[in-house]
Amino acid sequence: MQEGKKLKKNSGKIWPYAISISIALIFGAGVTTIVIATSSPVQKSDAYMMDYHEADAKANELIESRIAFDKKYKIEYITDSLNCNGSVIKYKVSDLNSKKVDDANITVVLTRPDGHQYDKELSNPTIEENGVYSFASINLEKEGRWDIMAKVSVGDLQRYYNVKADTRAKESYEY
Protein backbone atom coordinates (compact mmCIF):
# COMPACT_ATOMS: atom_id res chain seq x y z
CA MET A 1 0.00 0.00 0.00
CA GLN A 2 1.27 3.44 -0.81
CA GLU A 3 1.62 6.02 1.82
CA GLY A 4 -0.75 8.86 1.62
CA LYS A 5 -3.62 6.87 0.09
CA LYS A 6 -6.32 5.97 2.50
CA LEU A 7 -9.02 3.40 2.05
CA LYS A 8 -12.44 4.79 1.36
CA LYS A 9 -14.99 3.86 3.93
CA ASN A 10 -18.50 2.97 2.84
CA SER A 11 -21.07 5.13 4.50
CA GLY A 12 -23.33 2.09 5.18
CA LYS A 13 -26.46 3.75 3.88
CA ILE A 14 -27.27 0.92 1.45
CA TRP A 15 -27.92 -1.77 4.09
CA PRO A 16 -31.22 -0.39 5.41
CA TYR A 17 -32.54 -0.15 1.84
CA ALA A 18 -31.46 -3.71 1.00
CA ILE A 19 -33.07 -5.08 4.16
CA SER A 20 -36.31 -3.15 3.53
CA ILE A 21 -36.53 -4.35 -0.07
CA SER A 22 -35.84 -7.96 0.99
CA ILE A 23 -38.58 -7.84 3.63
CA ALA A 24 -41.04 -6.37 1.09
CA LEU A 25 -40.21 -9.10 -1.47
CA ILE A 26 -40.64 -11.89 1.10
CA PHE A 27 -43.95 -10.42 2.26
CA GLY A 28 -45.11 -10.11 -1.37
CA ALA A 29 -44.17 -13.74 -2.08
CA GLY A 30 -46.16 -14.86 0.98
CA VAL A 31 -49.25 -12.92 -0.09
CA THR A 32 -48.95 -14.27 -3.65
CA THR A 33 -48.72 -17.85 -2.32
CA ILE A 34 -51.86 -17.39 -0.22
CA VAL A 35 -53.83 -15.85 -3.10
CA ILE A 36 -52.87 -18.65 -5.51
CA ALA A 37 -53.57 -21.38 -2.92
CA THR A 38 -57.05 -20.07 -2.15
CA SER A 39 -57.97 -19.78 -5.83
CA SER A 40 -57.15 -23.49 -6.38
CA PRO A 41 -58.81 -25.39 -3.53
CA VAL A 42 -57.44 -28.74 -2.43
CA GLN A 43 -59.33 -31.74 -3.82
CA LYS A 44 -60.15 -34.47 -1.36
CA SER A 45 -58.44 -37.78 -1.96
CA ASP A 46 -60.80 -40.64 -2.70
CA ALA A 47 -58.44 -43.38 -3.83
CA TYR A 48 -60.35 -45.88 -1.68
CA MET A 49 -63.83 -44.53 -2.48
CA MET A 50 -63.87 -42.80 0.91
CA ASP A 51 -62.57 -39.48 2.15
CA TYR A 52 -58.94 -39.27 3.17
CA HIS A 53 -59.71 -39.12 6.92
CA GLU A 54 -61.45 -42.47 6.78
CA ALA A 55 -58.76 -43.95 4.50
CA ASP A 56 -56.06 -42.74 6.87
CA ALA A 57 -57.84 -44.24 9.89
CA LYS A 58 -58.28 -47.58 8.08
CA ALA A 59 -54.85 -47.68 6.38
CA ASN A 60 -53.67 -50.87 8.08
CA GLU A 61 -56.98 -52.64 7.44
CA LEU A 62 -56.86 -51.66 3.75
CA ILE A 63 -53.30 -52.95 3.37
CA GLU A 64 -54.08 -56.22 5.16
CA SER A 65 -57.23 -56.67 3.08
CA ARG A 66 -55.27 -56.19 -0.15
CA ILE A 67 -52.63 -58.70 0.92
CA ALA A 68 -55.28 -61.28 1.85
CA PHE A 69 -57.10 -60.76 -1.47
CA ASP A 70 -53.88 -61.03 -3.50
CA LYS A 71 -53.03 -64.33 -1.79
CA LYS A 72 -56.16 -65.93 -3.30
CA TYR A 73 -57.22 -63.88 -6.33
CA LYS A 74 -55.93 -61.84 -9.21
CA ILE A 75 -57.71 -58.92 -10.85
CA GLU A 76 -56.84 -57.39 -14.21
CA TYR A 77 -58.06 -54.23 -15.92
CA ILE A 78 -58.56 -55.41 -19.52
CA THR A 79 -60.43 -52.53 -21.12
CA ASP A 80 -59.23 -52.16 -24.72
CA SER A 81 -58.98 -48.39 -24.57
CA LEU A 82 -60.76 -45.50 -22.93
CA ASN A 83 -62.46 -43.00 -25.21
CA CYS A 84 -65.18 -40.39 -24.92
CA ASN A 85 -67.81 -42.30 -26.89
CA GLY A 86 -68.87 -45.80 -25.99
CA SER A 87 -66.18 -47.01 -23.59
CA VAL A 88 -66.74 -50.43 -22.05
CA ILE A 89 -64.91 -50.98 -18.78
CA LYS A 90 -63.79 -54.60 -18.27
CA TYR A 91 -62.08 -56.52 -15.51
CA LYS A 92 -61.03 -60.13 -15.26
CA VAL A 93 -61.09 -61.83 -11.86
CA SER A 94 -59.45 -65.21 -11.40
CA ASP A 95 -57.90 -67.26 -8.64
CA LEU A 96 -54.16 -67.84 -8.56
CA ASN A 97 -54.62 -71.02 -10.64
CA SER A 98 -56.16 -68.88 -13.43
CA LYS A 99 -59.66 -70.29 -12.83
CA LYS A 100 -62.39 -67.73 -13.43
CA VAL A 101 -64.29 -66.29 -10.49
CA ASP A 102 -67.99 -65.74 -11.18
CA ASP A 103 -69.12 -64.50 -7.77
CA ALA A 104 -67.13 -61.27 -7.47
CA ASN A 105 -68.90 -58.01 -6.73
CA ILE A 106 -67.32 -55.05 -8.55
CA THR A 107 -68.22 -51.38 -8.17
CA VAL A 108 -66.40 -48.84 -10.33
CA VAL A 109 -66.15 -45.05 -10.09
CA LEU A 110 -64.67 -43.01 -12.94
CA THR A 111 -63.48 -39.57 -11.89
CA ARG A 112 -61.34 -36.74 -13.20
CA PRO A 113 -58.29 -35.51 -11.28
CA ASP A 114 -59.58 -31.93 -11.50
CA GLY A 115 -62.85 -32.42 -9.62
CA HIS A 116 -65.90 -34.55 -9.13
CA GLN A 117 -68.39 -32.89 -11.48
CA TYR A 118 -67.94 -35.64 -14.11
CA ASP A 119 -67.96 -38.68 -11.78
CA LYS A 120 -69.64 -41.83 -13.04
CA GLU A 121 -70.47 -44.83 -10.88
CA LEU A 122 -70.82 -48.23 -12.52
CA SER A 123 -72.26 -51.36 -10.95
CA ASN A 124 -73.99 -54.61 -11.97
CA PRO A 125 -71.57 -55.80 -14.65
CA THR A 126 -72.38 -58.69 -16.95
CA ILE A 127 -70.18 -61.74 -16.52
CA GLU A 128 -68.90 -63.29 -19.71
CA GLU A 129 -67.94 -66.96 -20.24
CA ASN A 130 -64.24 -66.41 -19.59
CA GLY A 131 -64.71 -64.65 -16.23
CA VAL A 132 -64.64 -61.12 -17.65
CA TYR A 133 -66.81 -58.56 -15.88
CA SER A 134 -68.09 -56.04 -18.41
CA PHE A 135 -69.93 -52.82 -17.57
CA ALA A 136 -72.45 -51.09 -19.81
CA SER A 137 -71.06 -48.70 -22.41
CA ILE A 138 -70.51 -45.16 -21.13
CA ASN A 139 -69.81 -41.77 -22.68
CA LEU A 140 -67.27 -39.46 -21.08
CA GLU A 141 -67.82 -35.71 -21.15
CA LYS A 142 -64.18 -34.68 -21.30
CA GLU A 143 -60.97 -35.76 -23.06
CA GLY A 144 -57.90 -36.50 -20.98
CA ARG A 145 -56.93 -38.50 -17.94
CA TRP A 146 -59.48 -40.41 -15.88
CA ASP A 147 -59.03 -42.27 -12.61
CA ILE A 148 -60.89 -45.58 -12.65
CA MET A 149 -61.40 -46.84 -9.12
CA ALA A 150 -62.77 -50.34 -8.54
CA LYS A 151 -63.82 -52.03 -5.32
CA VAL A 152 -63.69 -55.80 -5.83
CA SER A 153 -65.21 -58.19 -3.29
CA VAL A 154 -65.12 -61.98 -3.39
CA GLY A 155 -66.77 -63.50 -0.34
CA ASP A 156 -65.40 -61.70 2.70
CA LEU A 157 -62.24 -60.53 0.90
CA GLN A 158 -62.07 -57.16 -0.81
CA ARG A 159 -59.54 -55.05 -2.64
CA TYR A 160 -59.40 -51.63 -4.24
CA TYR A 161 -57.91 -51.61 -7.72
CA ASN A 162 -57.24 -48.13 -9.07
CA VAL A 163 -56.18 -47.38 -12.64
CA LYS A 164 -55.19 -44.19 -14.42
CA ALA A 165 -56.27 -44.14 -18.05
CA ASP A 166 -56.30 -41.49 -20.74
CA THR A 167 -58.71 -41.03 -23.65
CA ARG A 168 -55.79 -39.86 -25.79
CA ALA A 169 -53.56 -42.93 -25.22
CA LYS A 170 -54.16 -46.65 -24.93
CA GLU A 171 -51.80 -47.24 -22.01
CA SER A 172 -53.10 -47.43 -18.46
CA TYR A 173 -51.51 -48.36 -15.18
CA GLU A 174 -52.41 -49.21 -11.61
CA TYR A 175 -51.60 -46.76 -8.87
Contacts in CASP RR format, 6 or more apart in sequence:
PFRMAT RR
TARGET T0000
AUTHOR 0000-0000-0000
METHOD contacts of the structure
MODEL  1
MQEGKKLKKNSGKIWPYAISISIALIFGAGVTTIVIATSSPVQKSDAYMM
DYHEADAKANELIESRIAFDKKYKIEYITDSLNCNGSVIKYKVSDLNSKK
VDDANITVVLTRPDGHQYDKELSNPTIEENGVYSFASINLEKEGRWDIMA
KVSVGDLQRYYNVKADTRAKESYEY
43 113 0 8 1.000
43 114 0 8 1.000
43 115 0 8 1.000
43 116 0 8 1.000
44 51 0 8 1.000
44 52 0 8 1.000
45 51 0 8 1.000
45 52 0 8 1.000
45 55 0 8 1.000
46 52 0 8 1.000
46 109 0 8 1.000
46 111 0 8 1.000
46 149 0 8 1.000
47 55 0 8 1.000
47 149 0 8 1.000
47 160 0 8 1.000
47 162 0 8 1.000
47 175 0 8 1.000
48 54 0 8 1.000
48 55 0 8 1.000
48 58 0 8 1.000
48 62 0 8 1.000
48 149 0 8 1.000
48 160 0 8 1.000
49 107 0 8 1.000
49 109 0 8 1.000
49 149 0 8 1.000
49 151 0 8 1.000
49 160 0 8 1.000
50 58 0 8 1.000
55 62 0 8 1.000
62 160 0 8 1.000
65 157 0 8 1.000
65 158 0 8 1.000
65 159 0 8 1.000
66 159 0 8 1.000
66 160 0 8 1.000
68 157 0 8 1.000
69 152 0 8 1.000
69 154 0 8 1.000
69 157 0 8 1.000
69 158 0 8 1.000
69 159 0 8 1.000
70 159 0 8 1.000
71 96 0 8 1.000
72 95 0 8 1.000
72 96 0 8 1.000
72 154 0 8 1.000
72 157 0 8 1.000
73 93 0 8 1.000
73 94 0 8 1.000
73 95 0 8 1.000
73 96 0 8 1.000
73 101 0 8 1.000
73 104 0 8 1.000
73 152 0 8 1.000
73 154 0 8 1.000
73 157 0 8 1.000
73 159 0 8 1.000
74 93 0 8 1.000
74 94 0 8 1.000
74 95 0 8 1.000
74 96 0 8 1.000
74 98 0 8 1.000
75 91 0 8 1.000
75 92 0 8 1.000
75 93 0 8 1.000
75 150 0 8 1.000
75 152 0 8 1.000
75 159 0 8 1.000
75 161 0 8 1.000
76 91 0 8 1.000
76 92 0 8 1.000
76 93 0 8 1.000
77 90 0 8 1.000
77 91 0 8 1.000
77 148 0 8 1.000
77 150 0 8 1.000
77 161 0 8 1.000
77 163 0 8 1.000
77 172 0 8 1.000
77 174 0 8 1.000
78 90 0 8 1.000
78 91 0 8 1.000
78 92 0 8 1.000
78 132 0 8 1.000
79 87 0 8 1.000
79 88 0 8 1.000
79 89 0 8 1.000
79 90 0 8 1.000
79 165 0 8 1.000
79 172 0 8 1.000
80 88 0 8 1.000
80 90 0 8 1.000
80 170 0 8 1.000
81 87 0 8 1.000
81 170 0 8 1.000
82 140 0 8 1.000
82 146 0 8 1.000
82 148 0 8 1.000
82 165 0 8 1.000
82 166 0 8 1.000
82 167 0 8 1.000
82 172 0 8 1.000
83 140 0 8 1.000
83 167 0 8 1.000
84 139 0 8 1.000
84 140 0 8 1.000
84 141 0 8 1.000
84 142 0 8 1.000
84 143 0 8 1.000
84 167 0 8 1.000
85 139 0 8 1.000
85 140 0 8 1.000
86 137 0 8 1.000
86 138 0 8 1.000
86 139 0 8 1.000
87 137 0 8 1.000
87 138 0 8 1.000
87 139 0 8 1.000
87 140 0 8 1.000
88 134 0 8 1.000
88 135 0 8 1.000
88 136 0 8 1.000
88 137 0 8 1.000
88 138 0 8 1.000
89 108 0 8 1.000
89 110 0 8 1.000
89 122 0 8 1.000
89 134 0 8 1.000
89 135 0 8 1.000
89 138 0 8 1.000
89 148 0 8 1.000
90 132 0 8 1.000
90 133 0 8 1.000
90 134 0 8 1.000
90 135 0 8 1.000
91 106 0 8 1.000
91 125 0 8 1.000
91 132 0 8 1.000
91 133 0 8 1.000
91 150 0 8 1.000
91 152 0 8 1.000
91 161 0 8 1.000
92 100 0 8 1.000
92 130 0 8 1.000
92 131 0 8 1.000
92 132 0 8 1.000
92 133 0 8 1.000
93 100 0 8 1.000
93 101 0 8 1.000
93 104 0 8 1.000
93 106 0 8 1.000
93 131 0 8 1.000
93 133 0 8 1.000
93 152 0 8 1.000
93 154 0 8 1.000
94 100 0 8 1.000
94 101 0 8 1.000
94 131 0 8 1.000
95 101 0 8 1.000
100 130 0 8 1.000
100 131 0 8 1.000
101 131 0 8 1.000
101 154 0 8 1.000
102 127 0 8 1.000
102 131 0 8 1.000
103 154 0 8 1.000
103 155 0 8 1.000
104 133 0 8 1.000
104 152 0 8 1.000
104 153 0 8 1.000
104 154 0 8 1.000
105 152 0 8 1.000
105 153 0 8 1.000
105 154 0 8 1.000
106 123 0 8 1.000
106 125 0 8 1.000
106 133 0 8 1.000
106 150 0 8 1.000
106 151 0 8 1.000
106 152 0 8 1.000
106 153 0 8 1.000
107 121 0 8 1.000
107 122 0 8 1.000
107 123 0 8 1.000
107 150 0 8 1.000
107 151 0 8 1.000
108 121 0 8 1.000
108 122 0 8 1.000
108 123 0 8 1.000
108 135 0 8 1.000
108 148 0 8 1.000
108 149 0 8 1.000
108 150 0 8 1.000
108 151 0 8 1.000
109 119 0 8 1.000
109 120 0 8 1.000
109 121 0 8 1.000
109 122 0 8 1.000
109 148 0 8 1.000
109 149 0 8 1.000
110 118 0 8 1.000
110 119 0 8 1.000
110 120 0 8 1.000
110 121 0 8 1.000
110 122 0 8 1.000
110 138 0 8 1.000
110 140 0 8 1.000
110 146 0 8 1.000
110 147 0 8 1.000
110 148 0 8 1.000
110 149 0 8 1.000
111 118 0 8 1.000
111 119 0 8 1.000
111 120 0 8 1.000
111 146 0 8 1.000
111 147 0 8 1.000
111 149 0 8 1.000
112 118 0 8 1.000
112 119 0 8 1.000
112 142 0 8 1.000
112 145 0 8 1.000
112 146 0 8 1.000
112 147 0 8 1.000
113 145 0 8 1.000
113 147 0 8 1.000
118 140 0 8 1.000
118 141 0 8 1.000
118 142 0 8 1.000
120 138 0 8 1.000
120 140 0 8 1.000
122 135 0 8 1.000
122 136 0 8 1.000
122 138 0 8 1.000
125 133 0 8 1.000
125 134 0 8 1.000
125 135 0 8 1.000
126 133 0 8 1.000
126 134 0 8 1.000
126 135 0 8 1.000
127 133 0 8 1.000
127 134 0 8 1.000
128 134 0 8 1.000
140 146 0 8 1.000
140 167 0 8 1.000
143 167 0 8 1.000
143 168 0 8 1.000
144 166 0 8 1.000
144 167 0 8 1.000
144 168 0 8 1.000
145 164 0 8 1.000
145 165 0 8 1.000
145 166 0 8 1.000
146 164 0 8 1.000
146 165 0 8 1.000
146 166 0 8 1.000
146 167 0 8 1.000
147 162 0 8 1.000
147 163 0 8 1.000
147 164 0 8 1.000
148 162 0 8 1.000
148 163 0 8 1.000
148 164 0 8 1.000
148 165 0 8 1.000
148 172 0 8 1.000
149 160 0 8 1.000
149 161 0 8 1.000
149 162 0 8 1.000
149 163 0 8 1.000
150 160 0 8 1.000
150 161 0 8 1.000
150 162 0 8 1.000
150 163 0 8 1.000
151 158 0 8 1.000
151 159 0 8 1.000
151 160 0 8 1.000
152 158 0 8 1.000
152 159 0 8 1.000
152 160 0 8 1.000
152 161 0 8 1.000
161 174 0 8 1.000
162 174 0 8 1.000
162 175 0 8 1.000
163 172 0 8 1.000
163 173 0 8 1.000
163 174 0 8 1.000
163 175 0 8 1.000
164 172 0 8 1.000
164 173 0 8 1.000
164 175 0 8 1.000
165 172 0 8 1.000
166 172 0 8 1.000
END
